[in-house]
Amino acid sequence: MDQEHIAGPAGDGEGAGRRRFLAIATGAATAAGLGAVAGCAGGDGGADGQGGERTGGPAAPDGKPSASAGAHGFDVKAENAKQGHADWPVTKAGPARAIEGFADKVSVLPGESFGLHVSTTAPRFTVSAYRMGWYGGARARLVWRSEALPGARQPEHTVDPGTRMVRTRWARTTTVETKDWPEGCYLLRLDAQGGEGQRFVPVTVRSAATAGRTVAVNAVATWQAYNRWGGYGSYDGPTGGYASRSLSVSFDRPYEYDDGAGLFLVYEAPLIALAERLGIPLAYATTTDVAREKRLLEGAAAVLSLGHDEYWSPEQRAHFTAARDAGTNIAILGANCCFRRIRLEASDLGPDRTLVCYKSSYDQDPGFKRGHPATVDFRSAPGADPESSLLGVIYDGYPVDAPYVVTHPGHWLFEGTGARSGDRFEHLVGVEYDKVNTGFPTPRPIEILAHSPVVCEGRPSHQDTAYYTVASGAGVFATGTMRWVEALDATGDGRSGVNHGLDARSGALTTRVTENLLRAFAAGPAGRSHPAQDNLKAVYGGS
């Protein structure tokens, strides 16, 4: 794959230098040409209404009753003991517009229905709903499959002249019932008749309550910001320039990359599989759900931000912070988290289906003029509120590819890894990274577990993995690297270049640390049994 980078400008930090971000970050050819966020030069910062054919759900294909969601939680172990179906991947994507679609709800409660909007050149197609998990390594279970449905090519999209938002006004093709679908993360696979093409449509069957459980949060806002279906996303348009970017993006369109799966397969699926393999009591939600439902995280044991979770609304951040202050542990399993401040608005299909992020053009935003917070980076004026006050770490730059260096091997999170001080794990730091920087608000006490030297576009710096605790007893852990979740699946010696050259040794380290983390965080406020022992002075010097 082309790994070319061209340095972007300072200041707002957008431009040609970040256009290939997603391809570099995921290693996926389907992502080529997508845009991204601020480069190293700027990373340091300063102090339903439509009808359609209705399709219901027969029993699960394995013939067994599906685990049902309820107020007392969902039995992850029982679900993963069921037979998996390893035939879930897209193997025949076909031409670009052979078949594609989107759901008119990002998430539904178990038993709720949603509309599926599909465009295809084939006369008929089927829909297969795969619940993603562990399943003995199969990674998915076929929960439901439709009968053959009539296919049609939907109208071409339009582009709003003011915001450059891509709009589709596709008719609802079918209504999907989720009766007997267990809570979890789903990929619906669309199969065009005659093998003409396949695509995914993601949807989350969310949990009604999270008390006592670890909440896996799908970062759907970030998936959509990076989506360039129709030629426009939050970073650039058809010309490739920052000035042609969308100021608002809509969920009413397919995902262009990873065969329609969004960022789920690279940044989230490996963690979901690991947590379900461990039998951790889990709940499932999306960033939209957390933003909308003030009490959703109430009583949760822990909440997980997965591998690339950049775009947050103020409501989502407030609800994460309130959960932490009530004793809920937080794990940030990526980098560049909680970086962009967004606003969610309605689309023609329902609430919270338009993501507004004007960035440096915030003063042109009608919502800002009406008194809403500026949709700029959280650390930027007006209303600067650096993300480090929640995360402990702060985004420091892009792009890097560097070894991960262990500096605190005696920490409980490294138990069972065999790691020693100074051990290096090649390529594990990348493509974006975070660090502890007391030039921004930094919770204390905070422990740095790994302190990895990096050089980002000629600027020496460090990546940090950090853990802090607060008075409520909550523990907050941040990996400080975007490749953490991806590394969970790393195998071999890395020489093939797959997964950025991450090898089985990195896979073993990240897997064991994550296992230690998930088990401790699921047990309740981690700060009570594992209070942070501040080592910031020892690592960085000073106070």
Salt bridges, closest charged atoms under 4 A:
ASP2 OD2 - ARG20 NE 3.85
GLU14 OE2 - ARG340 NH2 2.39
GLU14 OE2 - LYS359 NZ 3.91
ASP44 OD1 - ARG459 NH1 3.64
ASP48 OD2 - ARG172 NH2 1.93
ASP62 OD2 - ARG141 NH1 3.58
GLU79 OE1 - LYS82 NZ 3.76
GLU79 OE2 - ARG141 NE 2.72
GLU100 OE1 - ARG97 NH1 3.32
ASP104 OD2 - HIS117 NE2 3.56
ASP104 OD2 - ARG172 NH2 2.81
GLU156 OE2 - ARG153 NH2 3.39
ASP160 OD1 - ARG167 NH2 3.82
GLU177 OE2 - ARG54 NH2 2.52
ASP180 OD2 - LYS179 NZ 3.28
GLU183 OE1 - ARG213 NH1 3.09
ASP191 OD1 - ARG189 NE 2.85
ASP236 OD2 - ARG19 NE 3.29
ASP236 OD1 - ARG228 NE 2.64
ASP252 OD1 - ARG353 NE 2.60
GLU276 OE2 - ARG131 NH2 2.79
ASP289 OD1 - ARG206 NE 3.90
ASP289 OD1 - ARG292 NH2 2.86
GLU293 OE2 - ARG206 NE 3.62
GLU293 OE2 - ARG292 NH2 2.91
GLU298 OE2 - ARG295 NH2 2.78
GLU310 OE1 - HIS308 NE2 3.09
GLU310 OE2 - ARG340 NE 3.28
ASP325 OD1 - ARG324 NE 2.89
GLU345 OE2 - ARG343 NE 2.91
GLU345 OE2 - ARG370 NH2 3.92
ASP348 OD2 - ARG169 NE 3.55
ASP365 OD1 - ARG343 NH2 2.88
ASP377 OD1 - ARG340 NH1 2.53
ASP385 OD1 - ARG317 NH2 3.25
GLU387 OE2 - ARG379 NH2 2.86
ASP396 OD2 - ARG459 NH1 3.34
ASP401 OD1 - HIS427 ND1 2.65
ASP401 OD2 - ARG483 NH1 2.96
GLU426 OE2 - ARG424 NE 3.83
GLU432 OE2 - ARG18 NH2 3.36
GLU432 OE1 - HIS308 NE2 3.95
GLU447 OE2 - HIS408 NE2 3.52
GLU447 OE1 - HIS411 NE2 2.95
ASP464 OD1 - HIS451 ND1 2.59
GLU486 OE2 - HIS500 ND1 3.15
ASP489 OD1 - ARG139 NH2 2.61
ASP493 OD2 - ARG495 NE 3.64
GLU515 OE2 - ARG277 NH2 2.65
ASP534 OD2 - ARG444 NE 2.62
